[in-house]
């Protein structure tokens, strides 16, 4: 319940921020963003940001729902 799980066609599983580059590869027009994840230091930062968003998802959802 702390992170999304992406099950790949071969049976592999990616979780949380580690799944984001693979998802972006599969969305037309967003594949170029995958290169950002190859930069040094981006993965650890992405994991921390993902963890914060995941732990605050209800608060974020409510804030975005306000008119």
C-alpha atoms as one frame of an Amber mdcrd trajectory, in Angstrom:
protein
   0.000   0.000   0.000   3.003   2.331   0.064   3.785   2.249  -3.662   2.314
   1.241  -6.979   3.531  -2.002  -8.494   4.184  -2.355 -12.220   4.193  -5.943
 -13.448   6.137  -6.262 -16.704   5.168  -8.673 -19.497   8.142 -10.918 -18.628
   6.977 -11.188 -15.020   9.381  -8.652 -13.500   8.002  -6.170 -10.989   8.980
  -2.521 -10.536   7.793  -0.503  -7.579   7.249   3.185  -6.886   9.690   5.638
  -8.437  11.564   2.783 -10.105   8.443   2.085 -12.206   8.086   5.677 -13.436
  10.698   5.524 -16.249   9.126   2.328 -17.604   5.668   3.891 -17.524   6.955
   6.998 -19.306   8.540   4.813 -22.004   5.099   3.401 -22.738   3.238   6.741
 -22.907   3.412   8.337 -26.337   5.194  11.683 -26.202   6.735  11.164 -22.745
   9.612   8.824 -23.611  12.073  11.701 -23.757  11.686  12.237 -19.983  13.219
   8.809 -19.325  16.667  10.267 -20.054  16.361  12.477 -16.972  16.283   9.362
 -14.781  19.683   8.342 -16.173  21.358  11.461 -14.748  23.484  10.916 -11.640
  21.565  11.430  -8.413  18.103  11.618  -9.982  16.900   8.148  -8.897  17.490
   8.696  -5.150  15.798  12.099  -5.324  12.890  10.625  -7.313  12.463   7.883
  -4.685  12.283  10.460  -1.884   9.792  12.610  -3.803   7.699   9.531  -4.634
   7.700   8.446  -0.979   6.577  11.907   0.144   3.782  12.033  -2.441   2.675
   8.493  -1.551   2.530   9.273   2.163   0.602  12.498   1.530  -1.606  11.361
  -1.364  -4.901  11.932   0.456  -3.913  15.457   1.495  -2.713  16.227  -2.031
  -5.877  14.786  -3.574  -8.098  16.877  -1.321  -6.091  20.032  -2.040  -6.352
  19.491  -5.802 -10.081  18.848  -5.563 -10.827  22.283  -4.110 -12.351  24.831
  -6.537
